Amino acid sequence: MKLTRFALYAFFLVGIFTSCIDHEVIPPPSNKADLNASFAATINGDLIEMTQNVNYFTGYAFDTLIMNPSPMMSKEIFTSGMSSPQSMRSIAFRFGSLEWDASQSSEPTLAMFNDYHQTNSATPIPFKNMASLIANSLNGVELTYVDDTGAVWKSDETVPGQLANFTVVKQTSDGGGDYSLFEVTFSCLVKYIDPLTGTYYIDATTGGNVAIPVTNAKYRAWFKR
């Protein structure tokens, strides 16, 4: 009888002890895409570098949808850039336009997105202004550079011979969206933007634009659908 009471008492203590143990909660595996950005170029003779998580620089990406009624084709234009709250300096790089019929879907499908970037990989892409990307059926890129004084400089499609060369590094998705990770190399001129008019500045003495060269540029980042 004593042995039975002892066994029940021991069982009761074990039950209390095990009920007090904190069970480890193992989180589900994360499928978050590994997104990193870096930019390096010689701009007006100075080496300019931006690296994600260095001096608070981070990459970002978004798309712009230009919706047109069918049978006109709608357009998707991609923007990828880098900026830091600790620096005036930043870049924004636009690429487009992916065209699709908005009567078939409200936005390009993932297959369209991936095919568009893969098709334009290893193909020289000319520099075009945003207005041309919106108005015309063509592919083009546009660079906006903000220097350390806050002055804005932008590429111009009227400068001949300017090309960008893309390499698609990886295409992936996560809970936040679909991405095309790329590397692009290029050289171009960027012209000073008049802060009062938002257009290319015209020098009163020469009657021309004020421009600086961007050479040997390499930008590694991503576009987002």
RAZIKA-V973562 format. One record per residue. N is the residue number from 1. PHI is phi in whole degrees, -180 to 180 (* if undefined). BURIAL is # if it has 16 or more other ideal C-beta (glycine too) atoms within 10 Angstrom, else .. D_CENTER is the distance of its C-alpha to the mean C-alpha in Angstrom with 1 decimal. Layout:
N&PHI&BURIAL&D_CENTER  N&PHI&BURIAL&D_CENTER
This chain:
1&*&.&76.3  2&-61&.&75.0  3&-64&.&72.8  4&-66&.&71.3  5&-64&.&70.6  6&-64&.&68.9  7&-64&.&66.7  8&-65&.&65.7  9&-65&.&65.0  10&-65&.&62.9  11&-63&.&60.9  12&-64&.&60.4  13&-66&.&59.1  14&-62&.&56.6  15&-63&.&55.3  16&-64&.&54.7  17&-63&.&53.1  18&-70&.&50.7  19&-71&.&49.7  20&-92&.&48.6  21&-74&.&46.2  22&-78&.&42.5  23&-82&.&40.8  24&-69&.&37.5  25&-99&.&34.6  26&-94&.&32.2  27&-68&.&28.7  28&-66&.&27.3  29&-61&.&24.9  30&-92&.&21.2  31&-110&.&18.8  32&-62&.&15.7  33&-67&#&12.9  34&-87&.&12.7  35&-109&#&9.2  36&-135&.&9.5  37&-135&#&8.3  38&-154&#&10.9  39&-141&#&12.0  40&-146&.&15.6  41&-165&#&17.6  42&-94&.&21.0  43&-119&#&20.9  44&54&.&24.4  45&91&.&26.0  46&-109&.&24.2  47&-76&.&21.9  48&-114&#&18.7  49&-131&.&16.7  50&-134&#&13.9  51&-133&.&13.6  52&-57&#&12.1  53&71&.&15.2  54&-112&.&17.3  55&55&.&18.6  56&68&.&16.4  57&-73&#&13.1  58&-137&#&10.2  59&-93&#&6.4  60&-149&#&4.8  61&-155&#&3.1  62&-155&.&6.4  63&-120&#&8.8  64&-121&.&12.1  65&-100&.&15.3  66&-105&#&18.2  67&-89&.&21.2  68&-128&.&24.4  69&-70&.&27.7  70&-63&.&28.7  71&-89&.&29.7  72&-66&.&27.1  73&-85&.&23.8  74&-84&#&20.9  75&-134&#&17.4  76&-121&#&13.8  77&-116&#&11.4  78&-104&#&7.6  79&-124&#&5.7  80&-133&#&2.9  81&-154&#&5.5  82&-138&#&8.1  83&-155&#&11.3  84&-145&.&14.5  85&-70&.&17.4  86&-98&.&19.7  87&-144&.&18.8  88&-74&.&18.7  89&-72&#&16.5  90&-162&#&12.8  91&-136&#&10.6  92&-140&#&8.5  93&-124&#&7.9  94&-105&#&8.9  95&-146&#&10.1  96&-177&#&12.8  97&-119&#&15.1  98&-80&#&15.6  99&-108&#&19.0  100&-154&#&20.9  101&-91&.&24.1  102&-70&#&23.6  103&-74&.&27.2  104&-93&.&26.3  105&-159&.&23.3  106&-73&.&21.5  107&-154&#&18.1  108&-59&#&17.3  109&-73&.&18.3  110&-61&.&16.4  111&-62&.&18.6  112&-62&#&17.7  113&-59&#&13.9  114&-64&#&14.7  115&-64&.&17.4  116&-60&#&15.5  117&-72&#&13.0  118&-66&.&16.0  119&-63&.&18.3  120&-93&#&16.3  121&-73&#&15.9  122&66&.&18.6  123&-119&.&19.3  124&-61&.&19.3  125&-113&#&17.3  126&-75&.&18.9  127&-80&#&17.6  128&-137&#&18.1  129&-79&#&18.1  130&-56&#&16.3  131&-61&.&19.9  132&-70&#&20.6  133&-63&#&17.6  134&-75&.&18.9  135&-85&.&22.5  136&-119&.&22.8  137&-89&.&22.2  138&-158&.&20.3  139&-103&#&17.2  140&-170&#&15.8  141&-125&#&13.1  142&-142&#&13.3  143&-110&#&12.6  144&-117&#&13.4  145&-123&#&14.7  146&-110&#&16.6  147&-85&#&19.3  148&-75&.&21.2  149&-99&.&23.6  150&93&.&21.1  151&-70&.&21.8  152&-103&#&19.2  153&-127&#&19.0  154&-140&#&17.5  155&-67&#&18.0  156&-137&#&20.8  157&-66&#&21.4  158&-78&.&25.2  159&-79&.&24.9  160&-76&.&26.0  161&77&.&24.9  162&-95&#&21.2  163&-138&.&19.1  164&-120&#&15.9  165&-121&.&16.1  166&-94&#&13.5  167&-130&.&14.3  168&-78&#&12.9  169&-85&.&13.4  170&-166&.&13.3  171&-122&#&12.8  172&-153&#&13.4  173&-141&.&13.7  174&-149&.&14.9  175&-65&.&16.4  176&-95&.&13.2  177&153&.&11.9  178&-114&#&11.2  179&-135&#&8.5  180&-121&#&8.7  181&-83&#&8.4  182&-140&#&9.2  183&-129&.&11.0  184&-130&#&11.9  185&-120&.&15.1  186&-170&#&16.7  187&-137&.&19.2  188&-163&#&19.7  189&-96&#&21.5  190&-120&#&20.0  191&-107&#&22.5  192&-67&#&23.3  193&-97&#&22.7  194&-65&.&25.8  195&-67&.&25.1  196&-83&.&28.0  197&-109&.&27.1  198&74&.&23.4  199&-119&.&24.3  200&-59&#&24.9  201&-69&#&27.6  202&-108&.&31.0  203&-68&.&33.2  204&-67&.&36.6  205&-82&.&38.5  206&-93&.&37.0  207&75&.&35.6  208&-116&.&32.4  209&-86&#&28.8  210&-99&#&27.8  211&-134&#&25.3  212&-133&#&24.1  213&-88&.&22.9  214&-113&#&19.6  215&-126&.&20.8  216&51&.&19.8  217&-79&#&16.2  218&-135&.&14.1  219&-125&#&10.4  220&-119&#&9.2  221&-163&#&5.7  222&-151&#&4.2  223&-109&#&4.2  224&-125&#&6.3  225&-87&#&9.9
